[in-house]
């Protein structure tokens, strides 16, 4: 998998720390932890989409520029620190 980073990695735990990652439309989410985590997209304070990120995995996520992204331990967006990092990337194969 070839990735072109367009910024630095950020940890965005829980909705109060959510970010649009400088209006990113493509984001690499990496889970370096031993437990599955959830990656969620929000519009304002409303969660509009989510995906489960298995332990020790990464996924490319396509999102609208204004949507904010964050990670949580629970499917509803709850929990503590997640060890998930997010990086704005260009579109790749």
C-alpha positions in Angstrom: 0.0 0.0 0.0 1.5 3.3 -1.1 0.6 6.3 1.0 1.4 10.0 0.5 1.0 11.7 3.9 -0.2 15.3 3.7 0.4 16.1 7.4 1.5 14.6 10.7 -0.2 11.9 12.7 -2.7 13.0 15.4 -4.4 11.1 18.2 -8.1 12.1 18.3 -9.8 10.4 21.2 -13.5 11.0 21.8 -15.8 13.5 20.1 -14.5 16.5 22.1 -11.1 16.0 20.4 -12.5 15.3 16.9 -10.9 17.1 13.9 -11.5 17.5 10.2 -7.7 17.2 9.9 -7.3 20.4 7.9 -10.4 19.6 5.7 -9.0 16.1 4.8 -11.0 14.0 2.3 -8.9 10.9 2.8 -7.5 9.8 6.1 -5.3 6.9 7.2 -6.4 5.5 10.6 -3.9 3.3 12.4 -4.7 1.2 15.5 -1.5 0.2 17.3 -3.3 -1.2 20.3 -4.1 -4.7 21.4 -7.9 -4.1 21.3 -10.3 -3.3 18.5 -11.3 0.4 18.4 -14.0 2.3 16.6 -13.4 5.2 14.2 -16.3 7.6 14.0 -17.3 10.5 11.7 -19.3 13.4 13.1 -21.1 16.4 11.7 -21.2 18.8 14.6 -22.0 16.7 17.6 -23.9 14.0 15.7 -22.1 10.8 14.8 -23.0 9.9 11.2 -20.8 6.9 10.5 -18.5 4.4 12.2 -16.2 1.5 11.4 -14.6 -1.1 13.6 -10.8 -1.0 13.4 -9.3 -4.4 14.4 -6.2 -4.5 16.6 -2.8 -3.7 14.9 -4.5 -2.6 11.7 -4.9 0.4 9.5 -7.6 1.6 7.1 -8.0 4.4 4.6 -11.2 6.4 5.2 -12.9 8.7 2.7 -14.9 11.5 4.3 -16.4 14.9 3.5 -14.0 17.8 4.1 -16.2 19.3 6.9 -16.7 16.0 8.7 -14.8 15.4 11.9 -13.1 12.1 12.7 -12.2 10.5 16.0 -11.6 7.2 17.7 -13.3 5.6 20.7 -13.2 2.3 22.6 -17.0 2.0 22.4 -19.2 1.8 19.3 -21.2 4.8 20.6 -18.1 7.0 20.9 -17.3 6.3 24.6 -14.2 5.2 26.4 -10.7 6.2 27.2 -7.4 6.6 25.2 -7.4 4.5 22.1 -3.9 4.4 20.7 -5.4 5.2 17.2 -3.7 7.8 15.1 -5.0 9.7 12.1 -3.0 11.1 9.2 -4.3 13.2 6.3 -3.3 11.5 3.0 -3.8 11.9 -0.7 -6.1 9.5 -2.5 -4.3 6.3 -3.2 -5.0 2.9 -4.8 
